[in-house]
Amino acid sequence: MNDNNKKIAAMTAVLCYLQAEVEAGLFDMAPDRPAPAAPQEFWSFSGRQSQMMLRSMAQMRLFPGWKG
């Protein structure tokens, strides 16, 4: 019975805290800043894409002599 009361008290405390955050406006779901802009140059995007592809291929161990 005592453990049940502790669980109920903990859940009540968490719910009260979340409700206080919502009322204070601290728990805002929408970010105020805009999303980061996409790269302007095609080649910069292509370079990043090729690096990610190389890393994923190395992680899948598609290179026999790769020691990375």
Biopython code that builds the backbone (N, CA, C, O; Angstrom):
import numpy as np
from Bio.PDB.StructureBuilder import StructureBuilder

atoms = [
    (1, "MET", "N", (0.823, -1.201, 0.000)),
    (1, "MET", "CA", (0.000, 0.000, 0.000)),
    (1, "MET", "C", (0.865, 1.262, 0.000)),
    (1, "MET", "O", (0.526, 2.256, -0.641)),
    (2, "ASN", "N", (1.980, 1.210, 0.723)),
    (2, "ASN", "CA", (2.843, 2.372, 0.831)),
    (2, "ASN", "C", (3.513, 2.683, -0.506)),
    (2, "ASN", "O", (3.652, 3.850, -0.873)),
    (3, "ASP", "N", (3.934, 1.629, -1.248)),
    (3, "ASP", "CA", (4.543, 1.830, -2.561)),
    (3, "ASP", "C", (3.552, 2.457, -3.534)),
    (3, "ASP", "O", (3.932, 3.289, -4.357)),
    (4, "ASN", "N", (2.300, 2.067, -3.447)),
    (4, "ASN", "CA", (1.270, 2.608, -4.323)),
    (4, "ASN", "C", (1.083, 4.103, -4.060)),
    (4, "ASN", "O", (0.910, 4.886, -4.994)),
    (5, "ASN", "N", (1.119, 4.491, -2.794)),
    (5, "ASN", "CA", (0.976, 5.915, -2.451)),
    (5, "ASN", "C", (2.159, 6.724, -2.967)),
    (5, "ASN", "O", (1.989, 7.860, -3.411)),
    (6, "LYS", "N", (3.357, 6.146, -2.911)),
    (6, "LYS", "CA", (4.546, 6.838, -3.417)),
    (6, "LYS", "C", (4.454, 7.030, -4.929)),
    (6, "LYS", "O", (4.810, 8.090, -5.444)),
    (7, "LYS", "N", (3.979, 6.010, -5.636)),
    (7, "LYS", "CA", (3.831, 6.118, -7.089)),
    (7, "LYS", "C", (2.810, 7.191, -7.457)),
    (7, "LYS", "O", (3.027, 7.978, -8.379)),
    (8, "ILE", "N", (1.705, 7.213, -6.736)),
    (8, "ILE", "CA", (0.669, 8.213, -7.004)),
    (8, "ILE", "C", (1.195, 9.616, -6.723)),
    (8, "ILE", "O", (0.921, 10.544, -7.484)),
    (9, "ALA", "N", (1.947, 9.776, -5.637)),
    (9, "ALA", "CA", (2.513, 11.088, -5.295)),
    (9, "ALA", "C", (3.518, 11.537, -6.347)),
    (9, "ALA", "O", (3.544, 12.713, -6.709)),
    (10, "ALA", "N", (4.344, 10.624, -6.840)),
    (10, "ALA", "CA", (5.328, 10.973, -7.868)),
    (10, "ALA", "C", (4.639, 11.374, -9.169)),
    (10, "ALA", "O", (5.031, 12.355, -9.801)),
    (11, "MET", "N", (3.622, 10.627, -9.572)),
    (11, "MET", "CA", (2.903, 10.964, -10.804)),
    (11, "MET", "C", (2.188, 12.301, -10.680)),
    (11, "MET", "O", (2.145, 13.078, -11.634)),
    (12, "THR", "N", (1.632, 12.569, -9.513)),
    (12, "THR", "CA", (0.949, 13.841, -9.285)),
    (12, "THR", "C", (1.936, 14.995, -9.348)),
    (12, "THR", "O", (1.630, 16.046, -9.911)),
    (13, "ALA", "N", (3.118, 14.805, -8.774)),
    (13, "ALA", "CA", (4.130, 15.856, -8.795)),
    (13, "ALA", "C", (4.586, 16.158, -10.220)),
    (13, "ALA", "O", (4.756, 17.320, -10.587)),
    (14, "VAL", "N", (4.782, 15.112, -11.019)),
    (14, "VAL", "CA", (5.200, 15.314, -12.408)),
    (14, "VAL", "C", (4.116, 16.026, -13.196)),
    (14, "VAL", "O", (4.414, 16.942, -13.963)),
    (15, "LEU", "N", (2.880, 15.629, -13.023)),
    (15, "LEU", "CA", (1.782, 16.277, -13.738)),
    (15, "LEU", "C", (1.631, 17.737, -13.330)),
    (15, "LEU", "O", (1.369, 18.590, -14.178)),
    (16, "CYS", "N", (1.791, 18.034, -12.056)),
    (16, "CYS", "CA", (1.719, 19.432, -11.603)),
    (16, "CYS", "C", (2.852, 20.257, -12.195)),
    (16, "CYS", "O", (2.654, 21.408, -12.582)),
    (17, "TYR", "N", (4.048, 19.659, -12.264)),
    (17, "TYR", "CA", (5.184, 20.369, -12.839)),
    (17, "TYR", "C", (4.963, 20.654, -14.322)),
    (17, "TYR", "O", (5.226, 21.763, -14.787)),
    (18, "LEU", "N", (4.484, 19.662, -15.063)),
    (18, "LEU", "CA", (4.219, 19.865, -16.488)),
    (18, "LEU", "C", (3.124, 20.901, -16.717)),
    (18, "LEU", "O", (3.208, 21.705, -17.646)),
    (19, "GLN", "N", (2.113, 20.879, -15.881)),
    (19, "GLN", "CA", (1.040, 21.857, -16.014)),
    (19, "GLN", "C", (1.551, 23.264, -15.711)),
    (19, "GLN", "O", (1.141, 24.222, -16.366)),
    (20, "ALA", "N", (2.437, 23.399, -14.734)),
    (20, "ALA", "CA", (3.016, 24.704, -14.422)),
    (20, "ALA", "C", (3.875, 25.211, -15.569)),
    (20, "ALA", "O", (3.876, 26.408, -15.855)),
    (21, "GLU", "N", (4.611, 24.314, -16.235)),
    (21, "GLU", "CA", (5.422, 24.718, -17.393)),
    (21, "GLU", "C", (4.537, 25.195, -18.534)),
    (21, "GLU", "O", (4.840, 26.200, -19.176)),
    (22, "VAL", "N", (3.460, 24.493, -18.788)),
    (22, "VAL", "CA", (2.555, 24.880, -19.867)),
    (22, "VAL", "C", (1.935, 26.239, -19.571)),
    (22, "VAL", "O", (1.828, 27.084, -20.460)),
    (23, "GLU", "N", (1.534, 26.446, -18.344)),
    (23, "GLU", "CA", (0.938, 27.728, -17.983)),
    (23, "GLU", "C", (1.952, 28.859, -18.056)),
    (23, "GLU", "O", (1.594, 29.989, -18.388)),
    (24, "ALA", "N", (3.206, 28.572, -17.752)),
    (24, "ALA", "CA", (4.244, 29.606, -17.800)),
    (24, "ALA", "C", (4.713, 29.860, -19.229)),
    (24, "ALA", "O", (5.382, 30.860, -19.487)),
    (25, "GLY", "N", (4.378, 28.985, -20.143)),
    (25, "GLY", "CA", (4.770, 29.169, -21.538)),
    (25, "GLY", "C", (6.166, 28.681, -21.825)),
    (25, "GLY", "O", (6.717, 29.009, -22.876)),
    (26, "LEU", "N", (6.766, 27.906, -20.931)),
    (26, "LEU", "CA", (8.113, 27.411, -21.143)),
    (26, "LEU", "C", (8.135, 26.168, -22.009)),
    (26, "LEU", "O", (9.167, 25.848, -22.599)),
    (27, "PHE", "N", (7.044, 25.475, -22.097)),
    (27, "PHE", "CA", (6.958, 24.232, -22.841)),
    (27, "PHE", "C", (6.360, 24.530, -24.208)),
    (27, "PHE", "O", (5.248, 24.099, -24.515)),
    (28, "ASP", "N", (7.097, 25.265, -25.023)),
    (28, "ASP", "CA", (6.608, 25.701, -26.325)),
    (28, "ASP", "C", (7.011, 24.685, -27.384)),
    (28, "ASP", "O", (8.192, 24.359, -27.509)),
    (29, "MET", "N", (6.055, 24.183, -28.141)),
    (29, "MET", "CA", (6.342, 23.154, -29.129)),
    (29, "MET", "C", (6.926, 23.732, -30.419)),
    (29, "MET", "O", (7.723, 23.062, -31.075)),
    (30, "ALA", "N", (6.561, 24.928, -30.792)),
    (30, "ALA", "CA", (7.025, 25.509, -32.045)),
    (30, "ALA", "C", (8.310, 26.308, -31.804)),
    (30, "ALA", "O", (8.334, 27.196, -30.952)),
    (31, "PRO", "N", (9.381, 25.996, -32.549)),
    (31, "PRO", "CA", (10.614, 26.764, -32.371)),
    (31, "PRO", "C", (10.474, 28.174, -32.935)),
    (31, "PRO", "O", (9.765, 28.391, -33.918)),
    (32, "ASP", "N", (11.149, 29.119, -32.310)),
    (32, "ASP", "CA", (11.076, 30.506, -32.743)),
    (32, "ASP", "C", (12.035, 30.809, -33.890)),
    (32, "ASP", "O", (11.822, 31.756, -34.647)),
    (33, "ARG", "N", (13.076, 30.018, -34.018)),
    (33, "ARG", "CA", (14.058, 30.292, -35.061)),
    (33, "ARG", "C", (13.745, 29.485, -36.320)),
    (33, "ARG", "O", (13.192, 28.389, -36.230)),
    (34, "PRO", "N", (14.086, 30.005, -37.468)),
    (34, "PRO", "CA", (13.801, 29.285, -38.712)),
    (34, "PRO", "C", (14.750, 28.094, -38.880)),
    (34, "PRO", "O", (15.793, 28.016, -38.230)),
    (35, "ALA", "N", (14.374, 27.190, -39.747)),
    (35, "ALA", "CA", (15.203, 26.019, -40.036)),
    (35, "ALA", "C", (16.466, 26.465, -40.764)),
    (35, "ALA", "O", (16.449, 27.479, -41.461)),
    (36, "PRO", "N", (17.556, 25.724, -40.611)),
    (36, "PRO", "CA", (18.785, 26.109, -41.302)),
    (36, "PRO", "C", (18.601, 26.032, -42.815)),
    (36, "PRO", "O", (17.898, 25.165, -43.335)),
    (37, "ALA", "N", (19.243, 26.946, -43.489)),
    (37, "ALA", "CA", (19.109, 27.020, -44.948)),
    (37, "ALA", "C", (19.886, 25.888, -45.612)),
    (37, "ALA", "O", (20.895, 25.417, -45.086)),
    (38, "ALA", "N", (19.408, 25.467, -46.757)),
    (38, "ALA", "CA", (20.086, 24.434, -47.537)),
    (38, "ALA", "C", (21.353, 25.029, -48.151)),
    (38, "ALA", "O", (21.424, 26.240, -48.357)),
    (39, "PRO", "N", (22.345, 24.203, -48.443)),
    (39, "PRO", "CA", (23.564, 24.730, -49.061)),
    (39, "PRO", "C", (23.244, 25.383, -50.407)),
    (39, "PRO", "O", (22.400, 24.902, -51.163)),
    (40, "GLN", "N", (23.922, 26.467, -50.682)),
    (40, "GLN", "CA", (23.635, 27.229, -51.897)),
    (40, "GLN", "C", (24.269, 26.608, -53.135)),
    (40, "GLN", "O", (23.704, 26.666, -54.227)),
    (41, "GLU", "N", (25.440, 26.016, -52.960)),
    (41, "GLU", "CA", (26.134, 25.492, -54.126)),
    (41, "GLU", "C", (25.874, 24.000, -54.294)),
    (41, "GLU", "O", (25.796, 23.256, -53.316)),
    (42, "PHE", "N", (25.745, 23.587, -55.509)),
    (42, "PHE", "CA", (25.500, 22.175, -55.800)),
    (42, "PHE", "C", (26.675, 21.309, -55.373)),
    (42, "PHE", "O", (26.480, 20.215, -54.844)),
    (43, "TRP", "N", (27.901, 21.791, -55.598)),
    (43, "TRP", "CA", (29.075, 20.967, -55.338)),
    (43, "TRP", "C", (29.292, 20.768, -53.846)),
    (43, "TRP", "O", (29.822, 19.732, -53.443)),
    (44, "SER", "N", (28.908, 21.707, -53.031)),
    (44, "SER", "CA", (29.068, 21.504, -51.589)),
    (44, "SER", "C", (28.132, 20.405, -51.107)),
    (44, "SER", "O", (28.500, 19.602, -50.249)),
    (45, "PHE", "N", (26.935, 20.369, -51.651)),
    (45, "PHE", "CA", (25.995, 19.306, -51.298)),
    (45, "PHE", "C", (26.502, 17.962, -51.806)),
    (45, "PHE", "O", (26.394, 16.949, -51.114)),
    (46, "SER", "N", (27.050, 17.956, -53.007)),
    (46, "SER", "CA", (27.554, 16.722, -53.597)),
    (46, "SER", "C", (28.715, 16.166, -52.787)),
    (46, "SER", "O", (28.822, 14.953, -52.608)),
    (47, "GLY", "N", (29.589, 17.045, -52.294)),
    (47, "GLY", "CA", (30.718, 16.597, -51.491)),
    (47, "GLY", "C", (30.279, 15.962, -50.188)),
    (47, "GLY", "O", (30.807, 14.922, -49.793)),
    (48, "ARG", "N", (29.317, 16.579, -49.517)),
    (48, "ARG", "CA", (28.812, 16.024, -48.267)),
    (48, "ARG", "C", (28.122, 14.686, -48.499)),
    (48, "ARG", "O", (28.253, 13.758, -47.701)),
    (49, "GLN", "N", (27.393, 14.603, -49.593)),
    (49, "GLN", "CA", (26.689, 13.363, -49.904)),
    (49, "GLN", "C", (27.682, 12.236, -50.176)),
    (49, "GLN", "O", (27.474, 11.107, -49.730)),
    (50, "SER", "N", (28.754, 12.532, -50.902)),
    (50, "SER", "CA", (29.736, 11.485, -51.191)),
    (50, "SER", "C", (30.474, 11.060, -49.927)),
    (50, "SER", "O", (30.796, 9.881, -49.780)),
    (51, "GLN", "N", (30.752, 11.986, -49.011)),
    (51, "GLN", "CA", (31.388, 11.618, -47.748)),
    (51, "GLN", "C", (30.484, 10.708, -46.921)),
    (51, "GLN", "O", (30.948, 9.724, -46.345)),
    (52, "MET", "N", (29.200, 11.035, -46.864)),
    (52, "MET", "CA", (28.267, 10.198, -46.110)),
    (52, "MET", "C", (28.159, 8.813, -46.739)),
    (52, "MET", "O", (28.063, 7.814, -46.027)),
    (53, "MET", "N", (28.173, 8.748, -48.071)),
    (53, "MET", "CA", (28.078, 7.464, -48.752)),
    (53, "MET", "C", (29.328, 6.629, -48.485)),
    (53, "MET", "O", (29.228, 5.425, -48.252)),
    (54, "LEU", "N", (30.496, 7.255, -48.516)),
    (54, "LEU", "CA", (31.742, 6.550, -48.243)),
    (54, "LEU", "C", (31.749, 5.999, -46.820)),
    (54, "LEU", "O", (32.160, 4.859, -46.601)),
    (55, "ARG", "N", (31.303, 6.785, -45.866)),
    (55, "ARG", "CA", (31.262, 6.320, -44.482)),
    (55, "ARG", "C", (30.277, 5.175, -44.297)),
    (55, "ARG", "O", (30.567, 4.209, -43.592)),
    (56, "SER", "N", (29.124, 5.282, -44.923)),
    (56, "SER", "CA", (28.150, 4.194, -44.771)),
    (56, "SER", "C", (28.651, 2.920, -45.438)),
    (56, "SER", "O", (28.408, 1.825, -44.929)),
    (57, "MET", "N", (29.348, 3.041, -46.571)),
    (57, "MET", "CA", (29.896, 1.861, -47.216)),
    (57, "MET", "C", (30.993, 1.237, -46.359)),
    (57, "MET", "O", (31.116, 0.014, -46.298)),
    (58, "ALA", "N", (31.791, 2.077, -45.697)),
    (58, "ALA", "CA", (32.832, 1.558, -44.817)),
    (58, "ALA", "C", (32.214, 0.873, -43.607)),
    (58, "ALA", "O", (32.728, -0.143, -43.138)),
    (59, "GLN", "N", (31.113, 1.421, -43.098)),
    (59, "GLN", "CA", (30.454, 0.794, -41.958)),
    (59, "GLN", "C", (29.852, -0.550, -42.348)),
    (59, "GLN", "O", (29.791, -1.465, -41.526)),
    (60, "MET", "N", (29.411, -0.673, -43.590)),
    (60, "MET", "CA", (28.865, -1.950, -44.058)),
    (60, "MET", "C", (29.986, -2.906, -44.478)),
    (60, "MET", "O", (29.722, -4.031, -44.903)),
    (61, "ARG", "N", (31.233, -2.452, -44.356)),
    (61, "ARG", "CA", (32.429, -3.242, -44.663)),
    (61, "ARG", "C", (32.434, -3.716, -46.123)),
    (61, "ARG", "O", (32.666, -4.890, -46.412)),
    (62, "LEU", "N", (32.174, -2.778, -47.025)),
    (62, "LEU", "CA", (32.179, -3.115, -48.442)),
    (62, "LEU", "C", (33.569, -3.001, -49.057)),
    (62, "LEU", "O", (33.773, -3.403, -50.203)),
    (63, "PHE", "N", (34.533, -2.454, -48.301)),
    (63, "PHE", "CA", (35.896, -2.320, -48.783)),
    (63, "PHE", "C", (36.745, -3.381, -48.109)),
    (63, "PHE", "O", (36.851, -3.372, -46.882)),
    (64, "PRO", "N", (37.356, -4.296, -48.852)),
    (64, "PRO", "CA", (38.083, -5.394, -48.224)),
    (64, "PRO", "C", (39.284, -4.927, -47.371)),
    (64, "PRO", "O", (39.530, -5.493, -46.306)),
    (65, "GLY", "N", (40.019, -3.923, -47.818)),
    (65, "GLY", "CA", (41.222, -3.516, -47.100)),
    (65, "GLY", "C", (41.026, -2.325, -46.187)),
    (65, "GLY", "O", (42.010, -1.771, -45.696)),
    (66, "TRP", "N", (39.824, -1.920, -45.945)),
    (66, "TRP", "CA", (39.542, -0.708, -45.158)),
    (66, "TRP", "C", (39.818, -0.950, -43.683)),
    (66, "TRP", "O", (39.305, -1.906, -43.101)),
    (67, "LYS", "N", (40.620, -0.095, -43.082)),
    (67, "LYS", "CA", (40.955, -0.216, -41.657)),
    (67, "LYS", "C", (40.482, 1.019, -40.906)),
    (67, "LYS", "O", (41.210, 1.506, -40.041)),
    (68, "GLY", "N", (39.303, 1.546, -41.191)),
    (68, "GLY", "CA", (38.862, 2.779, -40.586)),
    (68, "GLY", "C", (37.850, 2.695, -39.595)),
    (68, "GLY", "O", (37.436, 3.716, -39.047)),
]
sb = StructureBuilder()
sb.init_structure("model")
sb.init_model(0)
sb.init_chain("A")
sb.init_seg("    ")
for serial, (resi, resn, name, xyz) in enumerate(atoms, 1):
    if name == "N":
        sb.init_residue(resn, " ", resi, " ")
    sb.init_atom(name, np.array(xyz, "f"), 0.0, 1.0, " ", f" {name:<3s}", serial, name[0])
structure = sb.get_structure()
